[in-house]
Amino acid sequence: MLTQEDRQRYRRHLQLPEIGEEGQARLLGARVLVVGAGGLGCPVLQYLAAAGVGTLGIADSDRVELSNLQRQVLFGNADIGQMKAEAAARAVKRLNPSIRCEIHARRVDRVSVEKLVGAYDLVVDGSDNFATRYLLNDACVSVGRPLVSGAIYKFEGQVSVFNYQDGPTYRCLFPTTPSAAEAPNCDTTGVLGVLPGLIGCAQATEALKVLMGLGEVLRGRLWVFDALSFQSRILRFSRHPEHSLLNLSTASPTDYAELCSATPVAITAPELAELLASEAPPFLLDVREPEEYYRFHLPGLPLFR
């Protein structure tokens, strides 16, 4: 039952015959897991919280950095250095104190994913790497949860809904994992700041439609948006039995290898200079962009384009 405060807060929803009290009650009773509180996750969390989704799980192991603020609109300067999951929970609670936030300030991995996904009705993928996307897909197939997926690249984005009402899965559209060269992210390529907001809002829209049973969900359809031309198109794809049945038990563990790899060892610039000046200097491969190289580099090291 909706309270008087609920009726006032969600009044514009209640005025829509397609939603009404029944639809709003569904949202208040829903549990949604948002993986990634970055560029995509921020607008998703904002609008799901504002719409009255009763419980939001927020999974992210990163901390807020200054470079995030160009597009991750839940955060401000005061949040720099804070865990994203915790800062995001505080922000959405300010927006809507009546909802519940469950914080998972850790990276989703093969060991924890099935239990985590199984605790929610729906998963929204706002991650930025293919290993997590395949892992979430396989977990959703294993426990029978729909997956709202979004991705961005420079000025383009895409959204689809997988594993919904016996529809195609992520593997039906992308059967094999791409190589590292084929899978750049915004850290290396950059992204237009407003693009994650547009794509994240589309993901939130699809999530609400799934939760309330509204309209035509992007099931078996991929919405592709180009911000430079402001044109979009819909690509249709089908369910493939050989791919759609792959889950955590049957898929290759190598698809998640990135999530299981060791943490790289970091050294300081003075330590690197000392190593390079030693009798047996290491081979140094600098893979940064030219802008990063010019901002800081050790003297005497060439720039290869």
Secondary structure as UniProt FT lines:
FT   HELIX           4..9
FT   HELIX           11..14
FT   TURN            17..19
FT   HELIX           20..28
FT   STRAND          31..35
FT   TURN            39..40
FT   HELIX           41..51
FT   STRAND          55..59
FT   HELIX           66..70
FT   TURN            73..74
FT   HELIX           77..79
FT   TURN            80..81
FT   HELIX           84..95
FT   TURN            97..98
FT   STRAND          100..104
FT   TURN            110..112
FT   HELIX           113..118
FT   STRAND          122..125
FT   HELIX           130..143
FT   STRAND          147..154
FT   STRAND          156..162
FT   TURN            165..166
FT   HELIX           170..173
FT   HELIX           180..182
FT   HELIX           186..189
FT   TURN            193..194
FT   HELIX           195..212
FT   STRAND          221..226
FT   TURN            227..230
FT   STRAND          231..236
FT   HELIX           241..244
FT   TURN            248..250
FT   HELIX           253..256
FT   HELIX           257..260
FT   HELIX           269..276
FT   HELIX           290..295
FT   TURN            299..300
//
